[in-house]
Amino acid sequence: MTRPDDPALAEAAGLIDEGSRVTLLVGRGAQGAREEVLRLAEHLSAPMVLTLKGKEGFEADNPYEVGQTGLIGNPAAAHALDSCDTLLMLGTDFPYRDWYPEDCRVVQIDLREERLGRRVPVEVGLAGDVGATLRALLPLLAPVEDRAHLDDARERFLKWEEEQAGLARPDHDKRLVGRVRAMFDNRDHEIRPEALAAAVDRHAAEDAVFTSDTGMATVWLSRFVRMRGTRRLLGSYNLGSMANAMPQALGAQLWDRDRQVVAFCGDGGLSMLLGDLMTLRSERLPVKLVVFDNRRLGMVKLEQEQAGLRSSAPSSTTRTSPPSPRPWA
């Protein structure tokens, strides 16, 4: 495996050692280096923010994880990024520049050299395999004994997870806070998307393949489905294509007819490719389609609200009412 030369590693180690609050941003490009990444987080007492594509390899059994950032993210991950003085990017080309921290130093490791510095200015860019690079870099780094930065981020994350679990309770709307909330966004007492996604997570196989449509379906999957066991995750997370969940699920099921495949579909995405239900039927594919009834393009509505544009559609109670404009508030 390729790794940077020794002078580049020494430069990166010197910069990292100067920081006292290091945060890791970890993507799919680091999946083959899970052991090394966990050792790095322990060595630096660093919280680990995951990209959506990094969920699959790093979410399970990870005492440093603080979830995702961006529109699908949470306040713990945002705080871990905003409060760090050093950001270490590992195998990620996370594209949303507004969510990167300001006023911090950045070290990026990626096998593809053209990605170094593409999203955010970096002080040291290391072109190489993440695992091989970390194996060479770790012995050069001084351990960080102060765990305040990590412990603060983890405490915030666990608190947020507890709050999310409350939203997923089937009796949420019967409790005081739920009854008040339901007056505004669930007057018909329909099944909430949080409860549905959490139920799917509980009952899905440990080796299930999940797909998700771009938009609110991905939000619910990212927040309530854990990539434990040998679960896999597929989606259009680079291009943001619409209506991808069902056709990707059909392909995954054709690849392995004995493995459980679950598609998180938006009603808009599913309606675009209803004809593929004929393929599902004719090929006798046991795909599980979970449909979130937005009655609109949910993420588009959220983004319009963030831009200050009011929806022209008549107001109605929806089953998948989107998060607030600061979506994890």
C-alpha positions as CSV (number, residue, x, y, z in Angstrom):
1,M,0.0,0.0,0.0
2,T,1.2,3.5,-0.8
3,R,2.0,6.0,1.9
4,P,3.6,9.5,1.9
5,D,7.4,9.9,2.4
6,D,8.9,10.4,5.8
7,P,9.3,14.2,5.6
8,A,5.6,14.6,4.8
9,L,4.6,12.4,7.7
10,A,6.9,14.3,10.0
11,E,5.4,17.6,8.9
12,A,1.9,16.3,9.5
13,A,2.8,14.9,12.9
14,G,4.3,18.2,14.0
15,L,1.2,20.1,13.0
16,I,-1.1,17.6,14.8
17,D,1.0,17.7,17.9
18,E,0.6,21.5,18.1
19,G,-3.2,21.1,18.5
20,S,-5.1,20.3,21.7
21,R,-8.5,19.6,20.3
22,V,-8.4,17.3,17.3
23,T,-11.5,16.1,15.5
24,L,-11.6,13.3,12.8
25,L,-13.8,13.5,9.8
26,V,-13.9,9.9,8.4
27,G,-15.3,8.7,5.1
28,R,-15.7,5.6,3.1
29,G,-12.1,5.8,1.9
30,A,-11.0,4.8,5.4
31,Q,-13.1,1.7,5.6
32,G,-10.2,-0.7,5.2
33,A,-8.4,1.0,8.0
34,R,-11.0,0.8,10.8
35,E,-8.5,-0.6,13.4
36,E,-5.9,2.2,12.6
37,V,-8.6,4.9,12.7
38,L,-9.9,3.8,16.1
39,R,-6.3,3.7,17.5
40,L,-5.8,7.2,16.2
41,A,-9.0,8.5,17.9
42,E,-7.9,6.9,21.2
43,H,-4.3,8.2,20.9
44,L,-5.5,11.8,20.2
45,S,-8.6,11.7,22.4
46,A,-10.4,12.8,19.2
47,P,-14.2,12.6,18.5
48,M,-15.0,11.0,15.2
49,V,-17.5,12.7,12.8
50,L,-18.7,10.3,10.1
51,T,-19.8,11.1,6.6
52,L,-22.9,9.3,5.5
53,K,-20.8,6.9,3.4
54,G,-18.6,6.3,6.4
55,K,-21.5,5.0,8.5
56,E,-21.1,1.5,7.1
57,G,-17.6,0.9,8.4
58,F,-17.4,3.0,11.5
59,E,-20.8,3.3,13.2
60,A,-20.9,0.0,15.1
61,D,-18.9,-0.5,18.4
62,N,-17.2,2.9,18.1
63,P,-16.8,4.8,21.4
64,Y,-15.5,7.9,19.6
65,E,-18.3,8.3,17.0
66,V,-20.5,11.4,17.2
67,G,-22.6,10.9,14.1
68,Q,-22.9,12.9,10.9
69,T,-22.7,16.6,10.1
70,G,-24.5,18.6,7.4
71,L,-28.2,18.7,6.8
72,I,-28.6,15.2,8.1
73,G,-26.4,15.8,11.0
74,N,-26.7,16.5,14.7
75,P,-25.4,19.2,17.2
76,A,-22.7,17.0,18.7
77,A,-21.0,16.5,15.3
78,A,-21.3,20.2,14.5
79,H,-19.8,21.1,17.9
80,A,-17.0,18.6,17.5
81,L,-16.1,20.3,14.2
82,D,-16.7,23.9,15.3
83,S,-14.7,23.6,18.5
84,C,-11.6,21.8,17.2
85,D,-8.3,23.5,16.5
86,T,-7.1,20.7,14.2
87,L,-9.2,18.7,11.7
88,L,-7.9,15.5,10.4
89,M,-9.8,14.3,7.2
90,L,-9.4,10.5,6.5
91,G,-10.6,9.1,3.2
92,T,-13.3,11.7,2.6
93,D,-14.2,14.1,0.0
94,F,-17.2,15.5,2.0
95,P,-18.6,18.1,-0.5
96,Y,-20.6,20.5,1.7
97,R,-18.2,23.4,2.4
98,D,-20.6,25.3,4.6
99,W,-20.3,22.6,7.2
100,Y,-16.5,22.6,7.5
101,P,-15.1,24.4,10.6
102,E,-13.4,27.8,10.3
103,D,-10.2,28.9,12.0
104,C,-8.6,25.5,12.4
105,R,-5.7,23.7,10.8
106,V,-6.4,20.8,8.4
107,V,-4.5,17.7,7.6
108,Q,-6.0,15.5,4.9
109,I,-5.2,11.9,4.0
110,D,-6.6,10.4,0.8
111,L,-5.5,7.9,-1.7
112,R,-6.5,10.1,-4.6
113,E,-4.2,13.1,-4.7
114,E,-6.6,15.3,-6.7
115,R,-8.9,15.4,-3.7
116,L,-6.4,17.0,-1.3
117,G,-7.6,20.5,-0.6
118,R,-10.5,20.3,-3.0
119,R,-13.2,21.1,-0.5
120,V,-11.3,23.1,2.2
121,P,-7.7,24.6,2.3
122,V,-5.3,22.1,4.0
123,E,-2.0,22.8,5.6
124,V,-0.7,19.3,5.0
125,G,-2.1,16.9,2.4
126,L,-0.9,13.3,2.5
127,A,-1.5,11.2,-0.6
128,G,-1.7,7.6,0.3
129,D,-3.7,4.7,1.6
130,V,-5.3,5.6,4.9
131,G,-4.3,2.5,6.7
132,A,-0.7,2.5,5.5
133,T,-0.4,6.2,6.2
134,L,-1.8,5.9,9.8
135,R,0.5,3.0,10.6
136,A,3.5,5.1,9.7
137,L,2.1,8.3,11.3
138,L,0.9,7.0,14.7
139,P,4.4,6.3,16.1
140,L,5.3,10.0,15.4
141,L,2.3,11.4,17.4
142,A,2.4,12.4,21.0
143,P,-0.6,11.1,22.9
144,V,-3.3,13.5,24.0
145,E,-4.1,12.9,27.7
146,D,-6.8,15.5,28.1
147,R,-10.1,13.9,27.0
148,A,-12.3,17.0,27.6
149,H,-12.9,17.6,23.8
150,L,-13.8,14.0,23.2
151,D,-15.9,13.6,26.4
152,D,-17.8,16.8,25.6
153,A,-18.7,15.7,22.1
154,R,-19.7,12.2,23.2
155,E,-21.9,13.6,26.0
156,R,-23.7,15.8,23.5
157,F,-24.1,13.0,21.1
158,L,-25.5,10.5,23.6
159,K,-27.9,13.2,24.8
160,W,-29.1,13.8,21.3
161,E,-29.5,10.1,20.6
162,E,-31.6,9.8,23.7
163,E,-33.8,12.7,22.5
164,Q,-34.1,11.0,19.1
165,A,-35.1,7.8,20.7
166,G,-37.9,9.6,22.4
167,L,-39.2,10.9,19.1
168,A,-39.3,7.3,17.8
169,R,-41.4,6.0,20.6
170,P,-44.8,4.9,19.3
171,D,-46.5,6.7,22.2
172,H,-44.6,10.0,21.5
173,D,-47.8,11.9,20.6
174,K,-49.6,10.8,23.7
175,R,-47.0,12.5,26.0
176,L,-47.2,16.1,26.9
177,V,-44.4,17.4,24.6
178,G,-45.7,15.1,21.8
179,R,-49.3,16.3,22.2
180,V,-48.2,19.9,21.9
181,R,-46.0,19.1,18.9
182,A,-48.8,17.1,17.2
183,M,-51.1,20.2,17.3
184,F,-48.8,21.8,14.7
185,D,-47.5,18.9,12.6
186,N,-49.5,15.7,13.2
187,R,-53.1,16.6,14.0
188,D,-54.3,13.3,12.4
189,H,-52.0,11.2,14.6
190,E,-50.3,9.4,11.8
191,I,-47.3,7.2,12.2
192,R,-44.2,9.4,12.6
193,P,-41.2,8.7,10.4
194,E,-38.9,8.4,13.4
195,A,-41.0,5.5,14.8
196,L,-41.1,3.8,11.4
197,A,-37.4,4.0,10.8
198,A,-36.6,2.8,14.3
199,A,-38.9,-0.1,14.0
200,V,-37.2,-1.1,10.7
201,D,-33.9,-0.9,12.4
202,R,-35.0,-3.2,15.2
203,H,-36.5,-5.9,12.9
204,A,-34.1,-5.8,9.9
205,A,-31.5,-8.6,9.6
206,E,-28.0,-8.0,10.8
207,D,-26.7,-8.5,7.2
208,A,-29.5,-6.5,5.5
209,V,-28.7,-4.3,2.5
210,F,-30.3,-0.8,2.9
211,T,-30.9,1.7,0.1
212,S,-32.4,5.2,0.5
213,D,-33.8,7.8,-1.8
214,T,-32.2,11.1,-1.7
215,G,-33.9,13.5,0.7
216,M,-35.9,12.9,3.8
217,A,-35.7,9.1,3.4
218,T,-32.0,9.4,3.9
219,V,-32.4,11.6,7.0
220,W,-34.5,9.0,8.7
221,L,-32.2,6.2,7.7
222,S,-29.1,8.1,8.8
223,R,-30.6,8.9,12.2
224,F,-32.3,5.6,13.1
225,V,-30.7,2.7,11.2
226,R,-27.4,1.5,12.7
227,M,-24.9,-0.2,10.4
228,R,-24.2,-3.0,12.8
229,G,-23.2,-6.5,11.9
230,T,-22.5,-6.9,8.2
231,R,-25.2,-4.5,7.0
232,R,-24.5,-2.6,3.8
233,L,-25.6,0.9,2.6
234,L,-26.3,2.1,-0.9
235,G,-27.5,5.4,-2.2
236,S,-26.9,8.3,-4.6
237,Y,-24.8,10.2,-2.0
238,N,-22.6,12.0,-4.5
239,L,-24.9,12.9,-7.3
240,G,-28.1,13.2,-5.2
241,S,-30.2,11.4,-7.9
242,M,-33.9,11.1,-7.4
243,A,-35.8,7.7,-7.2
244,N,-32.6,5.6,-6.7
245,A,-33.7,3.5,-3.7
246,M,-36.0,1.0,-5.5
247,P,-33.8,0.3,-8.5
248,Q,-30.7,-0.1,-6.4
249,A,-32.6,-2.4,-4.1
250,L,-33.7,-4.5,-7.1
251,G,-30.1,-4.8,-8.3
252,A,-28.9,-5.8,-4.8
253,Q,-31.6,-8.4,-4.5
254,L,-30.8,-9.9,-7.9
255,W,-27.2,-10.1,-6.8
256,D,-28.2,-12.1,-3.7
257,R,-31.7,-13.4,-3.6
258,D,-31.3,-14.8,-0.1
259,R,-30.1,-11.6,1.6
260,Q,-32.6,-9.2,3.0
261,V,-32.8,-5.9,1.1
262,V,-34.7,-2.9,2.4
263,A,-35.4,0.3,0.4
264,F,-36.2,3.6,2.2
265,C,-38.3,5.3,-0.5
266,G,-39.9,8.8,-0.6
267,D,-43.3,8.9,-2.1
268,G,-42.0,11.3,-4.8
269,G,-39.1,8.9,-5.6
270,L,-41.2,5.8,-5.7
271,S,-43.8,7.5,-8.0
272,M,-41.2,8.4,-10.5
273,L,-40.3,4.7,-11.1
274,L,-43.6,2.9,-10.4
275,G,-43.0,0.8,-13.5
276,D,-40.2,-1.0,-11.7
277,L,-42.8,-2.7,-9.5
278,M,-43.4,-4.8,-12.6
279,T,-39.8,-5.9,-12.5
280,L,-40.0,-6.7,-8.8
281,R,-43.1,-8.8,-9.4
282,S,-42.0,-10.6,-12.6
283,E,-38.6,-11.5,-11.1
284,R,-40.2,-12.5,-7.8
285,L,-37.8,-10.3,-5.8
286,P,-38.5,-10.2,-2.0
287,V,-37.4,-6.6,-1.7
288,K,-38.9,-4.6,1.3
289,L,-40.1,-1.2,0.2
290,V,-40.6,1.3,3.1
291,V,-42.4,4.3,1.8
292,F,-42.4,7.7,3.6
293,D,-45.5,9.6,2.7
294,N,-44.3,13.2,2.4
295,R,-47.1,14.3,0.0
296,R,-44.4,16.6,-1.4
297,L,-40.7,16.5,-2.1
298,G,-39.7,16.8,1.6
299,M,-36.0,17.8,1.3
300,V,-36.8,20.3,-1.4
301,K,-39.3,21.9,0.9
302,L,-36.8,22.0,3.7
303,E,-34.1,23.6,1.5
304,Q,-36.7,26.2,0.2
305,E,-37.5,27.1,3.8
306,Q,-33.9,27.5,4.6
307,A,-33.6,29.9,1.7
308,G,-36.6,31.9,2.9
309,L,-39.0,30.7,0.3
310,R,-42.5,29.8,1.4
311,S,-44.1,26.6,0.0
312,S,-46.8,27.3,-2.5
313,A,-48.5,24.0,-1.7
314,P,-51.4,24.1,0.8
315,S,-50.4,23.3,4.3
316,S,-51.2,19.8,5.5
317,T,-50.1,17.4,8.2
318,T,-47.5,15.1,6.8
319,R,-46.1,11.8,8.0
320,T,-42.6,12.9,7.5
321,S,-42.5,16.5,8.6
322,P,-38.9,17.6,8.1
323,P,-36.6,18.8,10.9
324,S,-36.2,22.5,11.7
325,P,-34.0,24.5,9.3
326,R,-31.0,23.9,11.7
327,P,-32.1,20.3,11.2
328,W,-30.9,18.8,14.4
329,A,-32.2,21.6,16.6
